[in-house]
């Protein structure tokens, strides 16, 4: 029986505590050379795509810009268009917000990237009901949380109408007759919906892969349903074996209700890793990375998000203070709100007391974790087990260093996955849809 093939993608590190910008080996998050290095490494490893996150406002802590947020994040599609010129097969995925953009304009930008790259464009659809982020835009926090997925679903449907409005044979380019397009081959898009009203013709011919690949990252019930109806790939946060199996079964089980087959949606959790020549060395490397990711300032910042108070007077290397959370206040803006902060605080306190953890050790315990830890052989085995066991279709790797954080994985783990027969030895197609085995 043939083995299920693993799909891999590379996430460019940035703007969170996973990225260790203070490490001496870390480079710029702005220089094009950093992006080019990581993308070329991913292409050398025969990865499916390169993935960029998005940030529309610098996050703040107690009214001040958080140091973790100033490493930089350029606009995704501009950067991916430049990367199209220095890569040949690697998919190029950008996160673009469906709340603070318009369908015609974004569909045009994505179609342009697909043409420039020869069919390698992908759109990670995200939404926000965050009025703090919305203050950077004309309409501010106008969109109710309940409406964010209805707008996103209509946004994607309308984008697909625009991408498909030129027939595949529309471009005639008959120089002798002086006719560029076939009669009737460029349709008029007429759309009147809850969020958008459009009547006109799209400016670009059908893109090389038809429609750019659609990626989605929401984990709520409405997010899962949106993905089952709309997405080609889910950027999941469920990286452990058992959590992954439950998520995989749940989302794949929703597809039939939308007339889709299981293979038409790839589930790819975001994961980190730590390698070593021995298991003990790998564990030591993982512990070092975790301490880099959760420095003293970051530990206090995480504590303040849960407690809703200024906790800067407390020693991060000391014990958790005997103080209750202020549930009416929040000190962090621009981050996803923590649900039921009282329950989270109680859980953290119990864990700290049980294990005798300092504040920093506690935050490392609950937030700083490498998904795969071990020798290259054991990491390859773990990844393969997850995919063969239907806990995932593949993974989006999030290295902690820029730009060389993916080098050792490509050099040491990818060849072992290829030896197992679970990962391609070379690209067999030219478009991202072909890499992902999507129609």
N, C-alpha and C positions, 0 to 999 in steps of 0.2 A: 504494500500500500504506500502511495506517495505521501511524503510528509507535507504538512501544512507549511506554507512559506511565510517567513517572518517579514514584516514591514518595519523599517526603521526611518526615523527622521531626526534632525538635529535642531535643537532650540538654541538660539543665540542668547547667552546669559545677559541679564540686565534688570535693574530696578527691582530687586528683592534681596532678601538676605541669603538666598542660594548663591548669588554672585559674590565672590570674595575679591572685591576690587582692591583691597589693601594688601593682597598677597604680592610679593616682589615679582612674581612671574606673570602677573595680570597686566594686560595691555589696555589700550583705549577702547571705550565703548562708542566712540564717534568716528575714528579714522576708518576710512574705507578698507584699508589693509587688514584690519581685524575681521571684518565681515567676510572679505574675500578668502582669508586663511581658513576660517571655519567652514565656509561653503565648499571650498576646494577639498578640504579634508573629508567632508561628508560625501562629496561626489567620488573621491578616491575609494571610499568605503562602500560605494554603490547604494547609498541611502536613497529613499524615495523622495524626500524633500527637506528643505531648509525652512525653518519656522521663525518668524518674528512676532513678538508680542507687541502690545500697544499701550500707550499711556497718554491720556489727553489732558491731564493736569498733574503737577507735582503734588505728591501726598504730603500732608502736614501732620506734625505732632506738636500739640499744645501751641498751635498757631505758627510754628516754625517749620521750614522745609526739612524733611528727614534726610539725613546724610545718605541713606541707602537709595534715595531717589534722584540723586544728582549725577550719577554716572553717565546718564544720557540715554535718549531713545529717539533716533531720527524717524522721520515719517516712512512708513513701511514700503509703500509701493514705489516711491522714488528710489529707495535703496535697492529693492528687488529688481527694478529695471536696470540698474547699474550692474548687479550681480549676473543678470542674464547674459551680459557680454563676456564674463570671465568663467562661465560654466556652460556645459553643453547638454547635459541630461538631467541634472538635479532639479526637482520640483521647487517652486518658489512660492511660499505661503506667507501671506501677510494678514495680520489681525486688523480689521477695520470695523469701526462701530456703526451699527445699523440704526442707532438712535440719533446720532449727530452727523449724518450724511444723507444725501439724496440719491435715489436709485439710478436716474439717468446718468448723473455725473460719475458715480462710483462704477456702474456697469461699464462705462466707457474706459475708465482707468484700468479696470481689471482685464477687459478685452484687449486693450493696448498691450498690457504686460504679457498676455497670452500670445499675441502676435509677435512681439519682440523676442520672446523666449522660445518660440516654436512649439507652443502647447504645454507650458509647464506651470501655469498660474494656478494659485489656490487662494481662497478667501476664508479666513477664520471669522465667522460671524459672531460678534459679541454685542451685548446690549447693556444699557445702564439706566437706572432710575435715580441716579445719584445727582441731587441738585448741586452739590459742591462742584462736581465735574461740569455740570451743565452751565455753571456761571461763566465758563469760557466761551459759551456759544449764545447766539442771539436769542434763542428761545429758552435758555436756562433750564430749570428743572420742571419743565412743563409736562413731561410724560409720566403718567402714573405707572407704578410698578406693574400693575396688572395688564397694562397695555404694551409693555416692552416686547413681548413675544408675538403679539398680534401684528405689531408694526414690522418686526423682523421677518415674520412669515410672509407678509405681503411684499416686503422689500425684496426678498429672495425670488418670490414668484414673478414679480415685475421685472427683475433683472434677467431672469431666464427668458421672459417674453422678448426683451430687447435683444439678448444674445441670439435668440432663434428667429429674429424677424427677417434676416436675410436668408434666402434659400442657399443650400450648399453650392449650387451652380450659378449663383447670382452674377458673379463677375465674368463677363464675356470678354472684355478687353479686345474687341475687334477693331484693330487699327484701320483696316481698309474701309470698314463701314462707319467708323467713327462712333461706335457704340461701346460704352464701358460696362453697363449692366443690362441684363436681360429684362425684357418688358415684364412687369408684374412680379419681379423676383425680390424686390425690396418692399416689405410690408409696412403698413402703418400700424403703430402700436396705439391702441385706444384702451385706456385703463381708467376706471372710475371706482376707487375703493375707499375704505374707511380712512386711510392715512395719505393716499397719493392719488393725484389726478393727472394723467399724461395723455397727450395726443401728438404724435409726431413720428418721424423716422429716425432710426438709429444711424450713427455715422460710420460704423465699421462693418465690414463683411464678417461672415461666420468665422469664429476663431479656430485655430488648428485643432483643439480638442473639443470643439462644439461649445461647451460651457466650462468655465473654470471649476475646479474641484471646490466643493463647499465643506468647510470644517466647522464644527460647533463644539463649545466647551462647557455649556451649562450642565449642572448636575441635579437641579430641582426636578420635580415631576413634570412640570411644564417644559423644562429644558430638555428632558429625555424624550418627551413626546414630539417636541419641535425637531429634534435630531432624527427621530425615527421617520418623520414625515419628509424631512428636507435634506439632511446632511449626507455627505459621502464618507466623512471621517469624524469620529468623536475624539477630542483631546480630553481624555478622562483623567481624574485624579485618583482612581482606584488601582494602585500599583501592587498591592499584596495579592497573593494567590487566591485566598478565599473571598476577599472583597471584590477582586476582579471577576471571579466566576459569577458572583451574584449580580454584579452590574451587567456583565456580558449577557447573561441569560435574560435579565429584565429588558434591556434595550433591544436585543435581537428578537425577543418575543413580541415586541410592539410593531415590528415591521410589517407583518402580515395584514394588520389593520389598515395599513396605508398602501396595500398592493405591492409590497416589496419583498425581495428574497434576502436571507441572511448575508449572502456574499456582497450585497450592494451597499453595505455600511461597514467600514473598518473601525474597530475600536482600538485606540492607541493611547494608553496612559502616559502621562509625563513622568519620567523616572530619573533618578540620579544613580551614581555608582562609585565604588572605590575599589581599586585593584591592588594586589600585592603579589610578590613571588610565593608567599605562603599565606594560609588563612589568617595567621596571627598578624602578619605584616599588613594585610588588607584591613583587618579590624582596627589596627593602630592608625592606619591612614584615614579610615573613616572617622575615628574619634578626633583626629587632628582637624579634619575638614569641618566637623560639626562645631568645634570650638572656634574656628575661624568664622563660620557662618553666624554664630551667636556670640558676638563680643559683648562686653559689659553694657554698652549703650543700647544695643539691640535687645538684650535681655530685659532691661527696664522698659523699653518701648513696648515689647509684647505684653509685659505685666500691666502696663498702663491701659492697653487696649481692652483688657478684660476687667480691670478694677475701676476704670473710668475716673482715675485720680492721678494727680502728680505724684509719682513714686521716686523722683530723682534723689530724694534724701536718703534712700535706703541703699545699702551696699549690695551690689549684684552678686558678690561672692559670699554674702551672708544669708541667713535664713529668711524665709517668707515672713513678712511682717504680720502681726496679729491685728489686722484691720480689714473691715468688710468692704466689698465693692460699693461704689456709688452708682446705682443702676439708673439714675436720672441723668447722669452726665456722660460725655464721651470726650476723649482728648485727641482722637485720631480721625482725620478726614481723608477721604480718597481711597480707603480700604473697604473691602466687603465687610459689612457689620457682622459681629459675632452674635449669633442667636443665643438667648438665654444665658447671659453672662454670669448670673448667679450660680447656675448649675456647672458652668465651666470652671468658675473660681473654686467651688466646692470640690470638684474633681481634682484640680491642680493641688489644692491644699492637702487632700488625702494622699495623693501620690508623693508630695514632698515629705509628709510626715512618715509615710511607710518606708521610703528609701533614704530618708535623711538628706534631702537634696537642698542645695543652695538655690537662690533665685535663678542664677545662670544655668546651673545644672538642670533645674526643673524645665526651663524653657528649651534647653537642648533636648531633653527627654521627650517633650511633647511636640516639638517642631522640627528639630534638626535631624534628619534621618536619610541615609542613603538606601535606596531601594535594593540594589544588588551589591553585595560585598563579598569579595573572595578573590581567588586566583583567576586568571583569564579562563581556565577550564571550567571552574565552578560557576562563574558568571554566565558563560555561554550555556552551560547546562540549565541554570535557573531560567534564563530567558526562553530557552527552547521549551522547557516544561510549562511555562505560563502559556505560550502560544499553542502548543500541542494539546494542552488541557483546557482550552477554551476559556482562559482568563483574560485573553487579549488577542488581537490580530497582529500586534507589534507594539513598538514603543517609540515615544518621542524623548530622546535623551537630552537632559538639561545639565551640561557640565558646569562646574563651579568656577572655572577659569576662562578668561578671554585673552587671546583667541585660541590657545593651544589645548584647551581642556578636553577635546575630543580625540586628540592624536593617539593616545595610548589605547583607547577602545578600538579605533580603526585598525591599528597595527597589531593588537594582541588578541582581541575578542572576535572581530569579524572573520578572520581566517578559520577560526574554530567552528563558527556557525556554518560557514561554507562547507567545511569538512563533514559536518553532520547532515548536509543535504537540505538544510532548512533555510538557507539564504543564498540569493543569487551570486554567481561568480562574476557576472557582467550584466549590464542592462540589455534587455531584449526588445525594448521599445524606445520611443523618443519622447512620448508625452507622459505627463504625470498620471493621467488616467490609465495608461498602459502599465506603469510601474505598480499602481495600486490594484490592478486587475478589475477595473471598473469600465462599464460600457461608456 
